[in-house]
Amino acid sequence: MRLVQAMASLAKGQSTTLISIEDFAIHQTQLAEDYTVLQWLTDGKVDHDLKNFFWSISTKMNFDHAVSNAVKSRFSLSDFHFEQRQAGGLGLAYLLDTTAVSLPSEEYWLQTHIRVRHTWLENAETEREEDVETLNLSEMTHVPVVFDELTGKAQGVLKDKPVNFAERKADCFPHLTFGLDVDAQIAELSVEILRVAIAKLSVLDGAVRNWRREKTEEPVLPQVNTESEATMQRYGNEREFRSASGEKKVFNLHAMMGSGYRIHLQIDKEHKNLEIGYIGEHLPTARFH
């Protein structure tokens, strides 16, 4: 089932994303002629792991436990319509600022962005309405679009609250790997420098994303330079940091953050990966010490 494969693909890169299921409770929904969701779930020919993943996603979204009281209250005072029909699942995804998942049973579900009419009671006497847009996933081709938008949202939230860098970096920069020393390094940085680092890491993350999707030999890393031979001879040991696996490695590439700060990194061409080993003040060089 392409939709479940799409959900699994998206979930690999967005560990904290909550997915709202649109119409999945109706197991009699037709996937094909004379073939329902329930039949798919009990079909011995269907991949066992895909079915288990579907169950974990569709049962995890328990409205009574997974949704805050504030969202429950707003949802109960709201009405959502799409194409003259009730669209509660799309509405809940909008309120949660997450992704709706829809069966691609009709043409209008084959969109990554679905406009919904939202009507709600502001108070006992006032009713408001507006058109809102919900991010939607219904097939594999949607995954890159949805993934990039969720990543962009996460990065925007992090820029507003950069002090959450350590716990949010995996979600905000899914195409980068971070060494074990990075959390301690960023704890020493001011909020202003952290915002600069977040902006620079967003560019690097996008460069690795493009490298993987376009299947090029080398990544295009804007404003990333290699340390000079003279610098590495004198100060190479100061560019050794622990990798994500705990192994000491030399990070001899750097990205500038103004004149006084640097991000040190290394490229893993075999796995098309970029690992960050250091984020902090400018390290000594043959010309700067």
Secondary structure as the mmCIF struct_conf table of DSSP 4:
data_model
#
loop_
_struct_conf.conf_type_id
_struct_conf.id
_struct_conf.beg_label_comp_id
_struct_conf.beg_label_asym_id
_struct_conf.beg_label_seq_id
_struct_conf.end_label_comp_id
_struct_conf.end_label_asym_id
_struct_conf.end_label_seq_id
HELX_RH_AL_P HELX_RH_AL_P1 ARG A 2 GLY A 13
TURN_TY1_P TURN_TY1_P1 SER A 15 THR A 16
STRN STRN1 ILE A 19 GLU A 22
BEND BEND1 ASP A 23 ASP A 23
TURN_TY1_P TURN_TY1_P2 PHE A 24 ALA A 25
TURN_TY1_P TURN_TY1_P3 HIS A 27 GLN A 28
STRN STRN2 GLN A 30 ALA A 32
TURN_TY1_P TURN_TY1_P4 GLU A 33 ASP A 34
STRN STRN3 TYR A 35 THR A 36
HELX_RH_AL_P HELX_RH_AL_P2 VAL A 37 LEU A 41
TURN_TY1_P TURN_TY1_P5 THR A 42 THR A 42
TURN_TY1_P TURN_TY1_P6 GLY A 44 LYS A 45
BEND BEND2 VAL A 46 VAL A 46
HELX_RH_AL_P HELX_RH_AL_P3 HIS A 48 LYS A 60
HELX_RH_AL_P HELX_RH_AL_P4 PHE A 63 ALA A 66
BEND BEND3 VAL A 67 VAL A 67
HELX_RH_AL_P HELX_RH_AL_P5 ASN A 69 SER A 76
TURN_TY1_P TURN_TY1_P7 LEU A 77 LEU A 77
STRN STRN4 SER A 78 PHE A 82
TURN_TY1_P TURN_TY1_P8 GLU A 83 GLN A 84
STRN STRN5 ARG A 85 GLN A 86
HELX_RH_AL_P HELX_RH_AL_P6 GLY A 88 LEU A 96
TURN_TY1_P TURN_TY1_P9 ASP A 97 ASP A 97
BEND BEND4 THR A 98 THR A 98
STRN STRN6 THR A 99 SER A 102
TURN_TY1_P TURN_TY1_P10 PRO A 104 SER A 105
BEND BEND5 GLU A 106 GLU A 106
HELX_RH_3T_P HELX_RH_3T_P1 GLU A 107 TRP A 109
BEND BEND6 LEU A 110 LEU A 110
BEND BEND7 THR A 112 THR A 112
STRN STRN7 HIS A 113 LEU A 121
BEND BEND8 GLU A 122 GLU A 125
STRN STRN8 GLU A 127 LEU A 137
BEND BEND9 GLU A 139 GLU A 139
HELX_RH_3T_P HELX_RH_3T_P2 MET A 140 HIS A 142
HELX_RH_AL_P HELX_RH_AL_P7 VAL A 143 ASP A 160
HELX_RH_3T_P HELX_RH_3T_P3 PRO A 162 ASN A 164
HELX_RH_AL_P HELX_RH_AL_P8 PHE A 165 CYS A 172
TURN_TY1_P TURN_TY1_P11 PRO A 174 HIS A 175
STRN STRN9 LEU A 176 PHE A 178
TURN_TY1_P TURN_TY1_P12 LEU A 180 ASP A 181
HELX_RH_AL_P HELX_RH_AL_P9 VAL A 182 ILE A 186
TURN_TY1_P TURN_TY1_P13 ALA A 187 GLU A 188
BEND BEND10 LEU A 189 LEU A 189
HELX_RH_AL_P HELX_RH_AL_P10 VAL A 191 GLU A 214
TURN_TY1_P TURN_TY1_P14 LYS A 215 LYS A 215
BEND BEND11 GLU A 217 GLU A 218
TURN_TY1_P TURN_TY1_P15 PRO A 222 GLN A 223
STRN STRN10 VAL A 224 THR A 226
HELX_LH_PP_P HELX_LH_PP_P1 GLU A 227 SER A 228
HELX_RH_AL_P HELX_RH_AL_P11 GLU A 229 TYR A 235
HELX_RH_3T_P HELX_RH_3T_P4 GLY A 236 ARG A 239
STRN STRN11 GLU A 240 ARG A 242
TURN_TY1_P TURN_TY1_P16 ALA A 244 SER A 245
BEND BEND12 GLY A 246 GLY A 246
STRN STRN12 LYS A 248 VAL A 250
STRN STRN13 LEU A 253 MET A 257
TURN_TY1_P TURN_TY1_P17 GLY A 258 GLY A 260
STRN STRN14 TYR A 261 ASP A 268
TURN_TY1_P TURN_TY1_P18 LYS A 269 LYS A 272
STRN STRN15 ASN A 273 GLU A 281
HELX_LH_PP_P HELX_LH_PP_P2 HIS A 282 PRO A 284
BEND BEND13 ALA A 286 ARG A 287
#
